[in-house]
């Protein structure tokens, strides 16, 4: 097995220090920061192990693995948060992940790729198809909240029941998308495109499985520490749990995947960059969010798609912006700067919300 030395191996030092933070006098804030930093390399190893397994299984099954495990780190964090009853963080992380992929990741990718390569081209049909599906997914998860804000529900449990019904439809669409990807007659199906960048295997299957298992356990342990210190950290820093959920959790859970999207854009591979960002957004909306609804119901927690009005506005705006950016199959650095400007404005607004 060839080991590539990169930032992840240095960041792993945060794992033992996260456990030792109270003993070292770093307090709960130090434990929060160290556990968040530790999740970054562990999430990266989950992604790399998934890619290694994909290299052994072929493009279609590999694409399925990427589509299933692409947001594993964030899913683990939010499941721990549901168990601990930190529901505001959970619902905010759904919004934050979608906004982060569409505005922050694509903004950085388009800006840096454009500065390096000038005007960049990509498959407009593929990107527009993703954008259309994303608009539908965003609309679906927004419907219960809009209904509650405008008409109201007679019983508090009705919103959760409504959200569970929407989740069934969303998972069904997600499953149909996977089925289509396996049996599509297109030259290259969506799942094959998702795995198109998979390299020749560098790790044996056993190594990939072991790395995947160890990294998953590591994220579970770090998530326990992270969620356990959220309340104190938010109070001490003057942040809200909502802000941590909408900005911090999506960043630490997906930074490795975000870096890949930016790197391939710099290499002028915009098709792959848009595939990563849009695919991750779709997985959050159509798979992760519904799974969280069902998990909360099983744990007896009153979680629902209870987005506030500002979240509804920003989700809708991000979806519309994505359609306009991807409709012509061309991007330039100015469009990237515009996406980043919008994300910055929204992040500042969420800080004061």
C-alpha positions in Angstrom: 0.0 0.0 0.0 1.4 3.4 -1.0 0.9 6.0 1.7 0.6 9.6 0.5 1.7 12.1 3.1 -0.8 15.0 3.2 -2.5 17.3 5.7 -4.7 14.6 7.1 -1.9 12.8 8.8 -0.8 16.0 10.6 -4.4 16.8 11.7 -4.9 13.4 13.2 -2.9 14.6 16.2 -6.1 16.4 17.2 -7.8 13.0 18.0 -5.9 12.2 21.2 -5.7 15.8 22.2 -9.5 16.1 21.9 -9.9 13.4 24.6 -7.2 15.0 26.7 -8.5 18.5 26.4 -10.1 18.7 29.9 -7.0 17.1 31.5 -4.7 19.7 29.7 -6.9 22.5 31.0 -8.2 23.5 27.5 -11.8 23.3 28.7 -14.9 22.6 26.6 -14.0 25.2 24.0 -10.7 23.5 23.4 -12.4 20.1 23.2 -14.9 21.5 20.7 -12.2 22.9 18.5 -10.0 19.8 18.6 -12.9 17.4 18.0 -14.0 19.5 15.0 -10.4 19.5 13.6 -10.1 15.8 14.2 -13.3 15.1 12.1 -11.7 16.7 9.1 -9.0 14.1 8.4 -11.3 11.2 9.5 -13.9 12.3 7.0 -11.1 12.5 4.4 -10.2 8.9 5.1 -13.8 7.8 4.8 -13.8 9.4 1.3 -10.5 7.9 0.3 -11.5 4.4 1.5 -14.7 4.7 -0.4 -12.8 5.6 -3.6 -10.5 2.6 -3.1 -13.4 0.3 -2.7 -15.0 1.9 -5.8 -11.8 1.2 -7.7 -12.2 -2.5 -7.0 -16.0 -2.7 -7.7 -16.2 -1.0 -11.0 -17.8 2.4 -12.1 -21.4 1.7 -11.4 -21.1 0.1 -7.9 -18.3 2.6 -7.2 -20.6 5.4 -8.1 -23.2 3.9 -5.8 -20.7 3.8 -2.9 -19.8 7.4 -3.5 -23.5 8.3 -3.6 -24.2 6.5 -0.4 -21.2 7.3 1.7 -20.4 10.8 0.4 -21.8 12.6 3.4 -21.2 9.9 6.0 -19.4 12.2 8.4 -22.1 14.8 8.5 -24.7 12.1 8.9 -22.9 10.6 11.9 -22.6 14.1 13.5 -26.3 14.8 13.1 -27.4 11.4 14.3 -25.4 12.0 17.5 -27.0 15.4 17.8 -30.5 13.9 17.4 -29.8 11.4 20.2 -28.6 14.3 22.4 -31.6 16.4 21.6 -29.7 19.2 19.9 -32.3 19.5 17.1 -31.7 23.1 16.1 -28.2 22.1 15.1 -29.5 19.2 13.0 -32.1 21.1 11.0 -29.6 24.0 10.5 -26.9 21.6 9.2 -29.3 20.5 6.3 -29.6 24.1 5.2 -25.9 24.8 5.7 -24.8 21.8 3.7 -26.9 22.7 0.7 -25.8 26.4 0.9 -22.2 25.4 1.4 -22.1 23.2 -1.7 -24.0 25.5 -4.0 -22.4 28.8 -2.9 -19.1 28.3 -1.0 -17.7 25.2 -2.8 -18.9 26.1 -6.3 -18.0 29.7 -5.7 -14.4 28.8 -4.8 -14.2 26.3 -7.6 -15.4 28.7 -10.2 -13.3 31.6 -8.9 -10.0 29.7 -8.7 -10.7 27.7 -11.8 -11.5 30.8 -13.7 -8.5 32.7 -12.5 -6.3 29.8 -13.6 -8.0 28.7 -16.8 -10.2 31.6 -18.0 -13.7 30.8 -19.1 -14.4 27.1 -18.2 -16.9 24.9 -20.0 -18.9 21.9 -18.8 -21.8 19.7 -19.8 -24.7 22.1 -19.5 -27.3 19.3 -19.9 -25.8 17.3 -17.0 -25.5 20.3 -14.7 -29.0 21.6 -15.6 -30.4 18.2 -14.9 -28.8 18.3 -11.4 -30.0 21.8 -10.8 -33.6 20.9 -11.8 -33.6 17.9 -9.4 -32.1 20.1 -6.7 -34.9 22.7 -7.1 -37.4 19.9 -6.8 -35.7 18.5 -3.7 -35.4 22.0 -2.0 -39.1 22.6 -2.8 -40.0 19.3 -1.2 -38.2 19.9 2.1 -39.5 23.5 2.2 -43.2 22.5 1.8 -43.9 21.5 5.4 -42.3 24.6 6.8 -44.2 26.9 4.4 -47.4 25.2 5.2 -46.7 25.7 9.0 -45.8 29.3 8.6 -48.8 30.2 6.4 -51.6 28.0 7.4 -50.6 26.3 10.6 -51.2 22.8 11.8 -53.7 21.9 14.5 -51.4 19.5 16.5 -47.6 19.8 17.2 -47.0 16.3 16.0 -48.7 17.0 12.6 -45.6 18.8 11.3 -43.4 15.8 12.1 -45.9 13.4 10.4 -46.0 15.7 7.4 -42.2 15.7 7.2 -42.1 11.9 7.4 -44.5 11.6 4.6 -42.4 14.0 2.5 -39.3 11.9 3.4 -40.8 8.8 2.0 -41.3 10.4 -1.3 -37.8 11.9 -1.3 -36.1 8.6 -0.6 -38.3 6.9 -3.3 -37.0 9.5 -5.8 -33.5 9.0 -4.6 -33.8 5.2 -5.0 -35.4 5.7 -8.5 -32.4 7.8 -9.4 -30.0 5.1 -8.4 -32.1 2.5 -10.3 -32.0 4.7 -13.4 -28.2 5.1 -13.0 -27.7 1.3 -13.0 -30.0 0.7 -16.0 -29.6 3.9 -18.0 -28.9 3.5 -21.7 -27.0 6.7 -21.8 -23.3 6.5 -22.8 -22.4 7.3 -19.2 -25.0 7.1 -16.5 -25.0 9.4 -13.5 -23.4 6.9 -11.2 -20.7 6.2 -13.7 -20.0 9.9 -14.0 -19.8 10.1 -10.2 -17.1 7.4 -10.3 -15.4 8.5 -13.5 -12.4 10.0 -11.5 -11.7 6.7 -9.7 -8.1 5.7 -10.1 -6.5 2.3 -10.2 -6.7 0.7 -6.8 -3.8 1.5 -4.5 -5.1 -0.3 -1.5 -6.3 -3.9 -1.2 -10.0 -4.4 -0.3 -9.2 -5.4 3.3 -7.2 -2.3 3.9 -9.9 -0.1 2.5 -12.6 -1.8 4.7 -10.4 -1.4 7.8 -9.7 2.2 7.1 -13.4 2.9 6.5 -14.4 1.1 9.7 -11.7 2.8 11.9 -12.4 6.3 10.5 -16.2 5.8 11.0 -15.6 4.8 14.7 -13.3 7.8 15.1 -15.9 10.2 13.7 -18.5 8.7 16.1 -16.2 9.3 19.1 -15.3 12.8 17.9 -18.9 13.6 17.2 -19.8 12.7 20.8 -17.3 15.2 22.0 -18.3 17.8 19.5 -22.0 17.6 20.3 -21.4 17.4 24.0 -19.6 20.7 24.0 -21.8 22.6 21.6 -24.0 24.3 24.2 -21.1 25.6 26.3 -19.1 26.6 23.3 -22.0 28.5 21.8 -22.6 30.4 25.0 -18.9 31.2 25.6 -18.3 32.4 22.1 -21.6 34.3 21.7 -22.7 31.9 18.9 -25.9 30.1 18.6 -26.4 26.4 18.1 -28.1 27.4 14.9 -25.0 29.1 13.6 -22.8 26.2 14.5 -25.1 23.9 12.7 -25.4 26.0 9.6 -21.7 27.0 9.1 -19.4 24.9 11.3 -20.8 21.3 11.0 -21.1 21.3 7.2 -17.5 22.6 6.9 -15.8 20.1 9.2 -17.9 17.2 7.8 -17.3 17.9 4.1 -14.0 19.9 3.9 -12.1 17.0 2.3 -14.8 16.6 -0.5 -14.9 20.4 -0.9 -11.1 20.5 -1.4 -11.4 17.9 -4.2 -14.0 19.9 -6.0 -11.8 23.0 -5.9 -8.7 21.1 -6.9 -10.3 19.5 -10.0 -11.7 22.9 -11.0 -8.3 24.4 -10.9 -7.2 21.5 -13.2 -10.0 22.6 -15.6 -12.2 19.6 -14.9 -15.4 21.5 -14.3 -17.7 18.6 -15.1 -16.3 16.7 -12.2 -16.3 19.7 -9.9 -20.0 20.4 -10.6 -20.7 16.7 -10.2 -19.2 16.7 -6.7 -20.9 19.8 -5.5 -24.3 19.2 -7.0 -24.2 15.5 -6.2 -23.4 16.2 -2.5 -26.3 18.7 -2.3 -28.7 16.2 -3.9 -27.6 13.5 -1.5 -28.2 15.8 1.5 -31.6 16.9 0.4 -32.9 13.5 -0.9 -31.2 11.0 1.3 -29.5 12.5 4.4 -32.4 14.8 5.4 -35.1 12.0 5.1 -32.9 9.6 7.0 -32.6 12.1 9.8 -36.4 12.5 10.0 -36.8 8.7 10.4 -34.0 8.4 12.9 -35.5 11.2 15.0 -38.9 9.5 15.0 -37.3 6.2 16.1 -35.5 8.0 18.9 -38.6 9.8 20.0 -37.3 13.2 19.1 -39.7 15.9 17.6 -37.6 16.7 14.5 -39.3 18.0 11.4 -38.5 20.2 8.4 -39.2 23.2 10.6 -37.0 25.7 8.7 -37.4 29.4 9.7 -38.4 32.0 7.2 -34.8 33.1 6.5 -33.7 29.6 5.8 -36.5 29.2 3.3 -35.5 32.4 1.6 -31.8 31.4 1.4 -32.5 27.9 0.2 -34.8 29.2 -2.6 -32.3 31.8 -3.6 -29.4 29.3 -3.7 -31.4 27.0 -5.9 -32.4 29.8 -8.3 -28.8 31.0 -8.5 -27.6 27.5 -9.3 -30.0 27.2 -12.2 -28.7 30.5 -13.7 -25.0 29.6 -13.2 -25.3 26.2 -14.8 -27.8 26.9 -17.6 -25.2 27.9 -20.3 -22.4 25.4 -19.6 -19.9 28.2 -19.1 -18.4 29.9 -16.0 -15.9 32.6 -15.3 -14.1 33.8 -12.2 -16.6 36.7 -11.7 -19.5 34.3 -11.3 -17.5 32.5 -8.6 -16.9 35.7 -6.8 -20.6 36.5 -6.9 -21.4 33.1 -5.3 -18.9 33.7 -2.6 -20.3 37.2 -1.9 -23.8 35.8 -1.5 -22.5 33.0 0.9 -20.7 35.6 3.0 -23.7 37.8 3.2 -25.9 34.9 4.3 -23.3 33.6 6.8 -23.1 37.1 8.4 -26.9 37.3 8.6 -27.1 33.8 10.2 -24.5 34.9 12.8 -26.8 37.7 13.9 -30.0 35.7 13.5 
